Every structure is written in C-alpha cells, then in structure tokens.
Amino acid sequence: MRIAISALLAISAMLAPFTAWAQSADATGKIAEVSTAEQTIKLDDGKTYQAPAEFNFEGLNQDVEVVIFYTVIDGKRMINDLELIQ
C-alpha cells in the first residue's frame, strides 16, 4: 500500500507542471486590429489572440473594448471566450 501511494504521489508531482500550462487567463483592452483571414484579434497592448475556426467576428471593430479569456497553447494565445465591455 505504501508503494502504491508513493508511486501515485510521484506521478502527480511529475504531472503538476503540465496542468499549469493549460490554465486560462484573461486580458482587457481595446481592439487594435481584427484579421478574419488569419482568425486573429490584436489588442492595443500589442498582443495577438488566435480565434477558433467557428468564431464570429461580427461587431468586433477597432477601438471596441473587450475582455478576452484565453489559454496559451504552443506559445499562441487561443481565445476561449470574449465579452464586449459597454
């Protein structure tokens, strides 16, 4: 039993850094640029966010203030959700 618990703790300690990579974050700012061809949104802070293929860009224009909820995957900020600030 002790061996099984020790093995479980060792495995969870090794996998802990991987869960940190998939955590969500958010960013607030005004849209500086929208590219429907590249499926990206760039905020006024210079950071670019990648939208999923089925993303609806309707109503997203320059200087619209938004909150972007994203996850960093392979160095890209992938959009999970987006809210307009009114």
HTML snippet that shows the backbone in 3Dmol.js (N, CA, C, O; Angstrom):
<script src="https://3Dmol.org/build/3Dmol-min.js"></script>
<div id="view" style="width:600px;height:400px;position:relative"></div>
<script>
const pdb = `
ATOM      1  N   MET A   1       0.828  -1.196   0.000  1.00  0.00           N
ATOM      2  CA  MET A   1       0.000   0.000   0.000  1.00  0.00           C
ATOM      3  C   MET A   1       0.871   1.258   0.000  1.00  0.00           C
ATOM      4  O   MET A   1       0.573   2.224  -0.703  1.00  0.00           O
ATOM      5  N   ARG A   2       1.933   1.242   0.782  1.00  0.00           N
ATOM      6  CA  ARG A   2       2.821   2.400   0.825  1.00  0.00           C
ATOM      7  C   ARG A   2       3.480   2.647  -0.527  1.00  0.00           C
ATOM      8  O   ARG A   2       3.676   3.789  -0.941  1.00  0.00           O
ATOM      9  N   ILE A   3       3.813   1.563  -1.198  1.00  0.00           N
ATOM     10  CA  ILE A   3       4.444   1.694  -2.515  1.00  0.00           C
ATOM     11  C   ILE A   3       3.464   2.325  -3.502  1.00  0.00           C
ATOM     12  O   ILE A   3       3.853   3.186  -4.291  1.00  0.00           O
ATOM     13  N   ALA A   4       2.207   1.910  -3.465  1.00  0.00           N
ATOM     14  CA  ALA A   4       1.198   2.458  -4.369  1.00  0.00           C
ATOM     15  C   ALA A   4       0.985   3.941  -4.100  1.00  0.00           C
ATOM     16  O   ALA A   4       0.869   4.722  -5.044  1.00  0.00           O
ATOM     17  N   ILE A   5       0.933   4.342  -2.851  1.00  0.00           N
ATOM     18  CA  ILE A   5       0.744   5.760  -2.501  1.00  0.00           C
ATOM     19  C   ILE A   5       1.971   6.567  -2.929  1.00  0.00           C
ATOM     20  O   ILE A   5       1.837   7.673  -3.452  1.00  0.00           O
ATOM     21  N   SER A   6       3.149   6.021  -2.709  1.00  0.00           N
ATOM     22  CA  SER A   6       4.376   6.708  -3.111  1.00  0.00           C
ATOM     23  C   SER A   6       4.428   6.887  -4.621  1.00  0.00           C
ATOM     24  O   SER A   6       4.809   7.949  -5.114  1.00  0.00           O
ATOM     25  N   ALA A   7       4.047   5.854  -5.349  1.00  0.00           N
ATOM     26  CA  ALA A   7       4.039   5.933  -6.810  1.00  0.00           C
ATOM     27  C   ALA A   7       3.026   6.968  -7.284  1.00  0.00           C
ATOM     28  O   ALA A   7       3.311   7.736  -8.203  1.00  0.00           O
ATOM     29  N   LEU A   8       1.862   6.998  -6.676  1.00  0.00           N
ATOM     30  CA  LEU A   8       0.823   7.963  -7.039  1.00  0.00           C
ATOM     31  C   LEU A   8       1.288   9.393  -6.779  1.00  0.00           C
ATOM     32  O   LEU A   8       1.070  10.277  -7.607  1.00  0.00           O
ATOM     33  N   LEU A   9       1.920   9.621  -5.649  1.00  0.00           N
ATOM     34  CA  LEU A   9       2.437  10.948  -5.331  1.00  0.00           C
ATOM     35  C   LEU A   9       3.550  11.356  -6.290  1.00  0.00           C
ATOM     36  O   LEU A   9       3.625  12.519  -6.685  1.00  0.00           O
ATOM     37  N   ALA A  10       4.400  10.436  -6.662  1.00  0.00           N
ATOM     38  CA  ALA A  10       5.481  10.736  -7.602  1.00  0.00           C
ATOM     39  C   ALA A  10       4.933  11.100  -8.976  1.00  0.00           C
ATOM     40  O   ALA A  10       5.408  12.044  -9.609  1.00  0.00           O
ATOM     41  N   ILE A  11       3.938  10.354  -9.435  1.00  0.00           N
ATOM     42  CA  ILE A  11       3.328  10.635 -10.740  1.00  0.00           C
ATOM     43  C   ILE A  11       2.612  11.980 -10.726  1.00  0.00           C
ATOM     44  O   ILE A  11       2.736  12.749 -11.679  1.00  0.00           O
ATOM     45  N   SER A  12       1.870  12.278  -9.671  1.00  0.00           N
ATOM     46  CA  SER A  12       1.161  13.562  -9.608  1.00  0.00           C
ATOM     47  C   SER A  12       2.140  14.728  -9.529  1.00  0.00           C
ATOM     48  O   SER A  12       1.862  15.801 -10.064  1.00  0.00           O
ATOM     49  N   ALA A  13       3.285  14.536  -8.867  1.00  0.00           N
ATOM     50  CA  ALA A  13       4.297  15.600  -8.803  1.00  0.00           C
ATOM     51  C   ALA A  13       4.914  15.845 -10.172  1.00  0.00           C
ATOM     52  O   ALA A  13       5.229  16.984 -10.519  1.00  0.00           O
ATOM     53  N   MET A  14       5.088  14.780 -10.952  1.00  0.00           N
ATOM     54  CA  MET A  14       5.651  14.940 -12.295  1.00  0.00           C
ATOM     55  C   MET A  14       4.665  15.607 -13.247  1.00  0.00           C
ATOM     56  O   MET A  14       5.085  16.349 -14.135  1.00  0.00           O
ATOM     57  N   LEU A  15       3.378  15.364 -13.089  1.00  0.00           N
ATOM     58  CA  LEU A  15       2.368  15.914 -13.993  1.00  0.00           C
ATOM     59  C   LEU A  15       1.890  17.304 -13.593  1.00  0.00           C
ATOM     60  O   LEU A  15       1.209  17.957 -14.384  1.00  0.00           O
ATOM     61  N   ALA A  16       2.213  17.770 -12.418  1.00  0.00           N
ATOM     62  CA  ALA A  16       1.749  19.071 -11.932  1.00  0.00           C
ATOM     63  C   ALA A  16       2.130  20.225 -12.861  1.00  0.00           C
ATOM     64  O   ALA A  16       1.296  21.104 -13.078  1.00  0.00           O
ATOM     65  N   PRO A  17       3.340  20.271 -13.421  1.00  0.00           N
ATOM     66  CA  PRO A  17       3.666  21.389 -14.322  1.00  0.00           C
ATOM     67  C   PRO A  17       2.803  21.423 -15.575  1.00  0.00           C
ATOM     68  O   PRO A  17       2.554  22.501 -16.114  1.00  0.00           O
ATOM     69  N   PHE A  18       2.338  20.269 -16.052  1.00  0.00           N
ATOM     70  CA  PHE A  18       1.513  20.242 -17.253  1.00  0.00           C
ATOM     71  C   PHE A  18       0.158  20.899 -17.034  1.00  0.00           C
ATOM     72  O   PHE A  18      -0.386  21.491 -17.967  1.00  0.00           O
ATOM     73  N   THR A  19      -0.396  20.816 -15.852  1.00  0.00           N
ATOM     74  CA  THR A  19      -1.681  21.456 -15.588  1.00  0.00           C
ATOM     75  C   THR A  19      -1.538  22.969 -15.566  1.00  0.00           C
ATOM     76  O   THR A  19      -2.488  23.680 -15.894  1.00  0.00           O
ATOM     77  N   ALA A  20      -0.381  23.469 -15.191  1.00  0.00           N
ATOM     78  CA  ALA A  20      -0.156  24.919 -15.177  1.00  0.00           C
ATOM     79  C   ALA A  20      -0.134  25.481 -16.591  1.00  0.00           C
ATOM     80  O   ALA A  20      -0.521  26.630 -16.804  1.00  0.00           O
ATOM     81  N   TRP A  21       0.318  24.684 -17.568  1.00  0.00           N
ATOM     82  CA  TRP A  21       0.367  25.156 -18.944  1.00  0.00           C
ATOM     83  C   TRP A  21      -1.016  25.388 -19.521  1.00  0.00           C
ATOM     84  O   TRP A  21      -1.168  26.240 -20.396  1.00  0.00           O
ATOM     85  N   ALA A  22      -2.009  24.679 -19.076  1.00  0.00           N
ATOM     86  CA  ALA A  22      -3.335  24.743 -19.675  1.00  0.00           C
ATOM     87  C   ALA A  22      -4.289  25.671 -18.924  1.00  0.00           C
ATOM     88  O   ALA A  22      -5.491  25.646 -19.186  1.00  0.00           O
ATOM     89  N   GLN A  23      -3.792  26.475 -18.014  1.00  0.00           N
ATOM     90  CA  GLN A  23      -4.668  27.346 -17.247  1.00  0.00           C
ATOM     91  C   GLN A  23      -5.106  28.539 -18.085  1.00  0.00           C
ATOM     92  O   GLN A  23      -4.354  29.045 -18.917  1.00  0.00           O
ATOM     93  N   SER A  24      -6.321  28.971 -17.852  1.00  0.00           N
ATOM     94  CA  SER A  24      -6.859  30.117 -18.563  1.00  0.00           C
ATOM     95  C   SER A  24      -6.426  31.426 -17.913  1.00  0.00           C
ATOM     96  O   SER A  24      -6.123  31.488 -16.722  1.00  0.00           O
ATOM     97  N   ALA A  25      -6.408  32.446 -18.722  1.00  0.00           N
ATOM     98  CA  ALA A  25      -6.105  33.796 -18.259  1.00  0.00           C
ATOM     99  C   ALA A  25      -7.070  34.730 -18.976  1.00  0.00           C
ATOM    100  O   ALA A  25      -7.847  34.294 -19.825  1.00  0.00           O
ATOM    101  N   ASP A  26      -7.020  36.009 -18.635  1.00  0.00           N
ATOM    102  CA  ASP A  26      -7.863  36.966 -19.340  1.00  0.00           C
ATOM    103  C   ASP A  26      -7.089  38.246 -19.590  1.00  0.00           C
ATOM    104  O   ASP A  26      -6.116  38.550 -18.900  1.00  0.00           O
ATOM    105  N   ALA A  27      -7.538  38.989 -20.589  1.00  0.00           N
ATOM    106  CA  ALA A  27      -6.918  40.257 -20.955  1.00  0.00           C
ATOM    107  C   ALA A  27      -8.027  41.243 -21.296  1.00  0.00           C
ATOM    108  O   ALA A  27      -9.016  40.887 -21.936  1.00  0.00           O
ATOM    109  N   THR A  28      -7.849  42.483 -20.860  1.00  0.00           N
ATOM    110  CA  THR A  28      -8.819  43.535 -21.151  1.00  0.00           C
ATOM    111  C   THR A  28      -8.126  44.623 -21.961  1.00  0.00           C
ATOM    112  O   THR A  28      -6.997  45.009 -21.657  1.00  0.00           O
ATOM    113  N   GLY A  29      -8.799  45.108 -22.977  1.00  0.00           N
ATOM    114  CA  GLY A  29      -8.225  46.185 -23.779  1.00  0.00           C
ATOM    115  C   GLY A  29      -9.116  46.533 -24.948  1.00  0.00           C
ATOM    116  O   GLY A  29     -10.189  45.959 -25.136  1.00  0.00           O
ATOM    117  N   LYS A  30      -8.645  47.488 -25.731  1.00  0.00           N
ATOM    118  CA  LYS A  30      -9.359  47.881 -26.947  1.00  0.00           C
ATOM    119  C   LYS A  30      -8.762  47.148 -28.132  1.00  0.00           C
ATOM    120  O   LYS A  30      -7.553  46.925 -28.197  1.00  0.00           O
ATOM    121  N   ILE A  31      -9.618  46.778 -29.065  1.00  0.00           N
ATOM    122  CA  ILE A  31      -9.173  46.082 -30.258  1.00  0.00           C
ATOM    123  C   ILE A  31      -8.394  47.058 -31.137  1.00  0.00           C
ATOM    124  O   ILE A  31      -8.877  48.144 -31.457  1.00  0.00           O
ATOM    125  N   ALA A  32      -7.187  46.657 -31.519  1.00  0.00           N
ATOM    126  CA  ALA A  32      -6.363  47.457 -32.416  1.00  0.00           C
ATOM    127  C   ALA A  32      -6.518  46.976 -33.861  1.00  0.00           C
ATOM    128  O   ALA A  32      -6.462  47.767 -34.802  1.00  0.00           O
ATOM    129  N   GLU A  33      -6.715  45.657 -34.015  1.00  0.00           N
ATOM    130  CA  GLU A  33      -6.795  45.092 -35.359  1.00  0.00           C
ATOM    131  C   GLU A  33      -7.541  43.767 -35.325  1.00  0.00           C
ATOM    132  O   GLU A  33      -7.372  42.974 -34.399  1.00  0.00           O
ATOM    133  N   VAL A  34      -8.369  43.531 -36.342  1.00  0.00           N
ATOM    134  CA  VAL A  34      -9.083  42.262 -36.496  1.00  0.00           C
ATOM    135  C   VAL A  34      -8.725  41.699 -37.863  1.00  0.00           C
ATOM    136  O   VAL A  34      -8.846  42.391 -38.874  1.00  0.00           O
ATOM    137  N   SER A  35      -8.286  40.445 -37.898  1.00  0.00           N
ATOM    138  CA  SER A  35      -7.969  39.790 -39.160  1.00  0.00           C
ATOM    139  C   SER A  35      -8.823  38.527 -39.279  1.00  0.00           C
ATOM    140  O   SER A  35      -8.545  37.514 -38.637  1.00  0.00           O
ATOM    141  N   THR A  36      -9.860  38.602 -40.103  1.00  0.00           N
ATOM    142  CA  THR A  36     -10.707  37.422 -40.309  1.00  0.00           C
ATOM    143  C   THR A  36      -9.982  36.376 -41.143  1.00  0.00           C
ATOM    144  O   THR A  36     -10.254  35.183 -41.007  1.00  0.00           O
ATOM    145  N   ALA A  37      -9.062  36.805 -42.006  1.00  0.00           N
ATOM    146  CA  ALA A  37      -8.298  35.863 -42.835  1.00  0.00           C
ATOM    147  C   ALA A  37      -7.370  35.004 -41.977  1.00  0.00           C
ATOM    148  O   ALA A  37      -7.233  33.804 -42.214  1.00  0.00           O
ATOM    149  N   GLU A  38      -6.734  35.623 -40.981  1.00  0.00           N
ATOM    150  CA  GLU A  38      -5.817  34.897 -40.103  1.00  0.00           C
ATOM    151  C   GLU A  38      -6.487  34.424 -38.821  1.00  0.00           C
ATOM    152  O   GLU A  38      -5.867  33.735 -38.011  1.00  0.00           O
ATOM    153  N   GLN A  39      -7.773  34.799 -38.631  1.00  0.00           N
ATOM    154  CA  GLN A  39      -8.531  34.427 -37.434  1.00  0.00           C
ATOM    155  C   GLN A  39      -7.870  34.959 -36.166  1.00  0.00           C
ATOM    156  O   GLN A  39      -7.751  34.236 -35.177  1.00  0.00           O
ATOM    157  N   THR A  40      -7.437  36.228 -36.192  1.00  0.00           N
ATOM    158  CA  THR A  40      -6.766  36.811 -35.034  1.00  0.00           C
ATOM    159  C   THR A  40      -7.374  38.148 -34.636  1.00  0.00           C
ATOM    160  O   THR A  40      -7.985  38.849 -35.443  1.00  0.00           O
ATOM    161  N   ILE A  41      -7.185  38.474 -33.360  1.00  0.00           N
ATOM    162  CA  ILE A  41      -7.554  39.775 -32.810  1.00  0.00           C
ATOM    163  C   ILE A  41      -6.329  40.305 -32.088  1.00  0.00           C
ATOM    164  O   ILE A  41      -5.714  39.605 -31.283  1.00  0.00           O
ATOM    165  N   LYS A  42      -5.981  41.551 -32.386  1.00  0.00           N
ATOM    166  CA  LYS A  42      -4.841  42.194 -31.743  1.00  0.00           C
ATOM    167  C   LYS A  42      -5.372  43.320 -30.872  1.00  0.00           C
ATOM    168  O   LYS A  42      -6.153  44.153 -31.330  1.00  0.00           O
ATOM    169  N   LEU A  43      -4.945  43.342 -29.611  1.00  0.00           N
ATOM    170  CA  LEU A  43      -5.372  44.392 -28.690  1.00  0.00           C
ATOM    171  C   LEU A  43      -4.389  45.551 -28.713  1.00  0.00           C
ATOM    172  O   LEU A  43      -3.306  45.455 -29.292  1.00  0.00           O
ATOM    173  N   ASP A  44      -4.783  46.654 -28.072  1.00  0.00           N
ATOM    174  CA  ASP A  44      -3.956  47.853 -28.059  1.00  0.00           C
ATOM    175  C   ASP A  44      -2.648  47.686 -27.284  1.00  0.00           C
ATOM    176  O   ASP A  44      -1.780  48.556 -27.356  1.00  0.00           O
ATOM    177  N   ASP A  45      -2.493  46.585 -26.546  1.00  0.00           N
ATOM    178  CA  ASP A  45      -1.234  46.318 -25.853  1.00  0.00           C
ATOM    179  C   ASP A  45      -0.231  45.598 -26.746  1.00  0.00           C
ATOM    180  O   ASP A  45       0.893  45.321 -26.328  1.00  0.00           O
ATOM    181  N   GLY A  46      -0.641  45.293 -27.984  1.00  0.00           N
ATOM    182  CA  GLY A  46       0.246  44.653 -28.953  1.00  0.00           C
ATOM    183  C   GLY A  46       0.173  43.143 -28.982  1.00  0.00           C
ATOM    184  O   GLY A  46       0.812  42.518 -29.828  1.00  0.00           O
ATOM    185  N   LYS A  47      -0.587  42.537 -28.083  1.00  0.00           N
ATOM    186  CA  LYS A  47      -0.689  41.075 -28.038  1.00  0.00           C
ATOM    187  C   LYS A  47      -1.775  40.592 -29.000  1.00  0.00           C
ATOM    188  O   LYS A  47      -2.830  41.210 -29.143  1.00  0.00           O
ATOM    189  N   THR A  48      -1.479  39.463 -29.654  1.00  0.00           N
ATOM    190  CA  THR A  48      -2.388  38.878 -30.631  1.00  0.00           C
ATOM    191  C   THR A  48      -2.997  37.603 -30.072  1.00  0.00           C
ATOM    192  O   THR A  48      -2.321  36.816 -29.408  1.00  0.00           O
ATOM    193  N   TYR A  49      -4.281  37.408 -30.348  1.00  0.00           N
ATOM    194  CA  TYR A  49      -5.044  36.258 -29.841  1.00  0.00           C
ATOM    195  C   TYR A  49      -5.633  35.508 -31.023  1.00  0.00           C
ATOM    196  O   TYR A  49      -6.215  36.110 -31.926  1.00  0.00           O
ATOM    197  N   GLN A  50      -5.481  34.193 -31.012  1.00  0.00           N
ATOM    198  CA  GLN A  50      -5.953  33.327 -32.094  1.00  0.00           C
ATOM    199  C   GLN A  50      -7.383  32.870 -31.795  1.00  0.00           C
ATOM    200  O   GLN A  50      -7.664  32.342 -30.719  1.00  0.00           O
ATOM    201  N   ALA A  51      -8.277  33.080 -32.757  1.00  0.00           N
ATOM    202  CA  ALA A  51      -9.674  32.672 -32.602  1.00  0.00           C
ATOM    203  C   ALA A  51      -9.871  31.265 -33.182  1.00  0.00           C
ATOM    204  O   ALA A  51      -9.164  30.872 -34.111  1.00  0.00           O
ATOM    205  N   PRO A  52     -10.827  30.512 -32.637  1.00  0.00           N
ATOM    206  CA  PRO A  52     -11.127  29.198 -33.219  1.00  0.00           C
ATOM    207  C   PRO A  52     -11.801  29.354 -34.580  1.00  0.00           C
ATOM    208  O   PRO A  52     -12.278  30.437 -34.920  1.00  0.00           O
ATOM    209  N   ALA A  53     -11.839  28.291 -35.344  1.00  0.00           N
ATOM    210  CA  ALA A  53     -12.362  28.327 -36.713  1.00  0.00           C
ATOM    211  C   ALA A  53     -13.809  28.809 -36.784  1.00  0.00           C
ATOM    212  O   ALA A  53     -14.169  29.512 -37.729  1.00  0.00           O
ATOM    213  N   GLU A  54     -14.641  28.453 -35.821  1.00  0.00           N
ATOM    214  CA  GLU A  54     -16.066  28.809 -35.858  1.00  0.00           C
ATOM    215  C   GLU A  54     -16.366  30.156 -35.197  1.00  0.00           C
ATOM    216  O   GLU A  54     -17.528  30.452 -34.918  1.00  0.00           O
ATOM    217  N   PHE A  55     -15.350  30.972 -34.943  1.00  0.00           N
ATOM    218  CA  PHE A  55     -15.502  32.234 -34.228  1.00  0.00           C
ATOM    219  C   PHE A  55     -16.271  33.261 -35.062  1.00  0.00           C
ATOM    220  O   PHE A  55     -16.038  33.386 -36.264  1.00  0.00           O
ATOM    221  N   ASN A  56     -17.180  33.989 -34.428  1.00  0.00           N
ATOM    222  CA  ASN A  56     -17.987  35.018 -35.083  1.00  0.00           C
ATOM    223  C   ASN A  56     -17.372  36.394 -34.799  1.00  0.00           C
ATOM    224  O   ASN A  56     -17.367  36.846 -33.654  1.00  0.00           O
ATOM    225  N   PHE A  57     -16.862  37.049 -35.825  1.00  0.00           N
ATOM    226  CA  PHE A  57     -16.212  38.357 -35.678  1.00  0.00           C
ATOM    227  C   PHE A  57     -17.193  39.525 -35.781  1.00  0.00           C
ATOM    228  O   PHE A  57     -16.771  40.682 -35.768  1.00  0.00           O
ATOM    229  N   GLU A  58     -18.476  39.248 -35.883  1.00  0.00           N
ATOM    230  CA  GLU A  58     -19.486  40.291 -36.031  1.00  0.00           C
ATOM    231  C   GLU A  58     -19.466  41.240 -34.827  1.00  0.00           C
ATOM    232  O   GLU A  58     -19.504  40.796 -33.679  1.00  0.00           O
ATOM    233  N   GLY A  59     -19.407  42.527 -35.093  1.00  0.00           N
ATOM    234  CA  GLY A  59     -19.422  43.538 -34.043  1.00  0.00           C
ATOM    235  C   GLY A  59     -18.055  43.833 -33.447  1.00  0.00           C
ATOM    236  O   GLY A  59     -17.938  44.696 -32.577  1.00  0.00           O
ATOM    237  N   LEU A  60     -17.034  43.143 -33.891  1.00  0.00           N
ATOM    238  CA  LEU A  60     -15.683  43.374 -33.381  1.00  0.00           C
ATOM    239  C   LEU A  60     -14.932  44.302 -34.337  1.00  0.00           C
ATOM    240  O   LEU A  60     -14.443  43.881 -35.385  1.00  0.00           O
ATOM    241  N   ASN A  61     -14.858  45.542 -33.956  1.00  0.00           N
ATOM    242  CA  ASN A  61     -14.203  46.558 -34.761  1.00  0.00           C
ATOM    243  C   ASN A  61     -13.109  47.231 -33.943  1.00  0.00           C
ATOM    244  O   ASN A  61     -12.999  47.033 -32.733  1.00  0.00           O
ATOM    245  N   GLN A  62     -12.312  48.023 -34.628  1.00  0.00           N
ATOM    246  CA  GLN A  62     -11.243  48.751 -33.949  1.00  0.00           C
ATOM    247  C   GLN A  62     -11.823  49.668 -32.872  1.00  0.00           C
ATOM    248  O   GLN A  62     -12.883  50.263 -33.062  1.00  0.00           O
ATOM    249  N   ASP A  63     -11.129  49.779 -31.748  1.00  0.00           N
ATOM    250  CA  ASP A  63     -11.478  50.612 -30.591  1.00  0.00           C
ATOM    251  C   ASP A  63     -12.652  50.092 -29.767  1.00  0.00           C
ATOM    252  O   ASP A  63     -13.125  50.797 -28.876  1.00  0.00           O
ATOM    253  N   VAL A  64     -13.134  48.885 -30.039  1.00  0.00           N
ATOM    254  CA  VAL A  64     -14.159  48.269 -29.195  1.00  0.00           C
ATOM    255  C   VAL A  64     -13.424  47.652 -28.009  1.00  0.00           C
ATOM    256  O   VAL A  64     -12.439  46.937 -28.191  1.00  0.00           O
ATOM    257  N   GLU A  65     -13.904  47.930 -26.784  1.00  0.00           N
ATOM    258  CA  GLU A  65     -13.259  47.396 -25.592  1.00  0.00           C
ATOM    259  C   GLU A  65     -13.812  46.000 -25.286  1.00  0.00           C
ATOM    260  O   GLU A  65     -15.024  45.783 -25.277  1.00  0.00           O
ATOM    261  N   VAL A  66     -12.899  45.066 -25.037  1.00  0.00           N
ATOM    262  CA  VAL A  66     -13.273  43.673 -24.813  1.00  0.00           C
ATOM    263  C   VAL A  66     -12.491  43.058 -23.653  1.00  0.00           C
ATOM    264  O   VAL A  66     -11.450  43.563 -23.233  1.00  0.00           O
ATOM    265  N   VAL A  67     -13.032  41.958 -23.159  1.00  0.00           N
ATOM    266  CA  VAL A  67     -12.306  41.075 -22.244  1.00  0.00           C
ATOM    267  C   VAL A  67     -12.161  39.756 -22.989  1.00  0.00           C
ATOM    268  O   VAL A  67     -13.153  39.161 -23.408  1.00  0.00           O
ATOM    269  N   ILE A  68     -10.921  39.302 -23.152  1.00  0.00           N
ATOM    270  CA  ILE A  68     -10.649  38.046 -23.836  1.00  0.00           C
ATOM    271  C   ILE A  68     -10.192  37.022 -22.803  1.00  0.00           C
ATOM    272  O   ILE A  68      -9.248  37.258 -22.050  1.00  0.00           O
ATOM    273  N   PHE A  69     -10.870  35.893 -22.781  1.00  0.00           N
ATOM    274  CA  PHE A  69     -10.473  34.764 -21.935  1.00  0.00           C
ATOM    275  C   PHE A  69      -9.737  33.794 -22.851  1.00  0.00           C
ATOM    276  O   PHE A  69     -10.281  33.363 -23.868  1.00  0.00           O
ATOM    277  N   TYR A  70      -8.506  33.449 -22.496  1.00  0.00           N
ATOM    278  CA  TYR A  70      -7.679  32.655 -23.400  1.00  0.00           C
ATOM    279  C   TYR A  70      -6.836  31.631 -22.649  1.00  0.00           C
ATOM    280  O   TYR A  70      -6.676  31.694 -21.430  1.00  0.00           O
ATOM    281  N   THR A  71      -6.306  30.688 -23.419  1.00  0.00           N
ATOM    282  CA  THR A  71      -5.380  29.678 -22.924  1.00  0.00           C
ATOM    283  C   THR A  71      -4.160  29.702 -23.835  1.00  0.00           C
ATOM    284  O   THR A  71      -4.303  29.762 -25.056  1.00  0.00           O
ATOM    285  N   VAL A  72      -2.975  29.656 -23.265  1.00  0.00           N
ATOM    286  CA  VAL A  72      -1.750  29.626 -24.066  1.00  0.00           C
ATOM    287  C   VAL A  72      -1.452  28.176 -24.433  1.00  0.00           C
ATOM    288  O   VAL A  72      -1.243  27.330 -23.564  1.00  0.00           O
ATOM    289  N   ILE A  73      -1.436  27.905 -25.743  1.00  0.00           N
ATOM    290  CA  ILE A  73      -1.147  26.572 -26.263  1.00  0.00           C
ATOM    291  C   ILE A  73      -0.069  26.719 -27.329  1.00  0.00           C
ATOM    292  O   ILE A  73      -0.249  27.433 -28.316  1.00  0.00           O
ATOM    293  N   ASP A  74       1.036  26.046 -27.122  1.00  0.00           N
ATOM    294  CA  ASP A  74       2.174  26.104 -28.050  1.00  0.00           C
ATOM    295  C   ASP A  74       2.601  27.544 -28.338  1.00  0.00           C
ATOM    296  O   ASP A  74       2.953  27.876 -29.469  1.00  0.00           O
ATOM    297  N   GLY A  75       2.569  28.381 -27.329  1.00  0.00           N
ATOM    298  CA  GLY A  75       3.009  29.759 -27.469  1.00  0.00           C
ATOM    299  C   GLY A  75       1.977  30.707 -28.060  1.00  0.00           C
ATOM    300  O   GLY A  75       2.236  31.906 -28.169  1.00  0.00           O
ATOM    301  N   LYS A  76       0.815  30.198 -28.442  1.00  0.00           N
ATOM    302  CA  LYS A  76      -0.250  31.040 -29.003  1.00  0.00           C
ATOM    303  C   LYS A  76      -1.333  31.246 -27.959  1.00  0.00           C
ATOM    304  O   LYS A  76      -1.659  30.331 -27.202  1.00  0.00           O
ATOM    305  N   ARG A  77      -1.882  32.435 -27.921  1.00  0.00           N
ATOM    306  CA  ARG A  77      -2.998  32.741 -27.026  1.00  0.00           C
ATOM    307  C   ARG A  77      -4.294  32.381 -27.755  1.00  0.00           C
ATOM    308  O   ARG A  77      -4.743  33.114 -28.637  1.00  0.00           O
ATOM    309  N   MET A  78      -4.889  31.250 -27.380  1.00  0.00           N
ATOM    310  CA  MET A  78      -6.101  30.766 -28.028  1.00  0.00           C
ATOM    311  C   MET A  78      -7.329  31.276 -27.274  1.00  0.00           C
ATOM    312  O   MET A  78      -7.445  31.071 -26.066  1.00  0.00           O
ATOM    313  N   ILE A  79      -8.230  31.930 -27.972  1.00  0.00           N
ATOM    314  CA  ILE A  79      -9.425  32.520 -27.362  1.00  0.00           C
ATOM    315  C   ILE A  79     -10.404  31.426 -26.962  1.00  0.00           C
ATOM    316  O   ILE A  79     -10.786  30.586 -27.777  1.00  0.00           O
ATOM    317  N   ASN A  80     -10.807  31.449 -25.684  1.00  0.00           N
ATOM    318  CA  ASN A  80     -11.855  30.563 -25.181  1.00  0.00           C
ATOM    319  C   ASN A  80     -13.202  31.268 -25.196  1.00  0.00           C
ATOM    320  O   ASN A  80     -14.230  30.663 -25.501  1.00  0.00           O
ATOM    321  N   ASP A  81     -13.183  32.559 -24.862  1.00  0.00           N
ATOM    322  CA  ASP A  81     -14.412  33.351 -24.780  1.00  0.00           C
ATOM    323  C   ASP A  81     -14.035  34.817 -24.919  1.00  0.00           C
ATOM    324  O   ASP A  81     -12.891  35.201 -24.676  1.00  0.00           O
ATOM    325  N   LEU A  82     -14.995  35.620 -25.307  1.00  0.00           N
ATOM    326  CA  LEU A  82     -14.775  37.050 -25.482  1.00  0.00           C
ATOM    327  C   LEU A  82     -16.042  37.782 -25.056  1.00  0.00           C
ATOM    328  O   LEU A  82     -17.149  37.368 -25.402  1.00  0.00           O
ATOM    329  N   GLU A  83     -15.881  38.873 -24.305  1.00  0.00           N
ATOM    330  CA  GLU A  83     -17.022  39.687 -23.879  1.00  0.00           C
ATOM    331  C   GLU A  83     -16.775  41.134 -24.267  1.00  0.00           C
ATOM    332  O   GLU A  83     -15.667  41.650 -24.119  1.00  0.00           O
ATOM    333  N   LEU A  84     -17.809  41.778 -24.763  1.00  0.00           N
ATOM    334  CA  LEU A  84     -17.737  43.201 -25.052  1.00  0.00           C
ATOM    335  C   LEU A  84     -17.989  43.995 -23.781  1.00  0.00           C
ATOM    336  O   LEU A  84     -18.864  43.647 -22.988  1.00  0.00           O
ATOM    337  N   ILE A  85     -17.226  45.058 -23.588  1.00  0.00           N
ATOM    338  CA  ILE A  85     -17.427  45.948 -22.438  1.00  0.00           C
ATOM    339  C   ILE A  85     -18.172  47.173 -22.951  1.00  0.00           C
ATOM    340  O   ILE A  85     -17.733  47.837 -23.890  1.00  0.00           O
ATOM    341  N   GLN A  86     -19.305  47.460 -22.319  1.00  0.00           N
ATOM    342  CA  GLN A  86     -20.115  48.589 -22.787  1.00  0.00           C
ATOM    343  C   GLN A  86     -20.141  49.702 -21.788  1.00  0.00           C
ATOM    344  O   GLN A  86     -20.777  50.729 -22.024  1.00  0.00           O
TER     345      GLN A  86
END
`;
const viewer = $3Dmol.createViewer("view");
viewer.addModel(pdb, "pdb");
viewer.setStyle({}, {cartoon: {color: "spectrum"}});
viewer.zoomTo();
viewer.render();
</script>
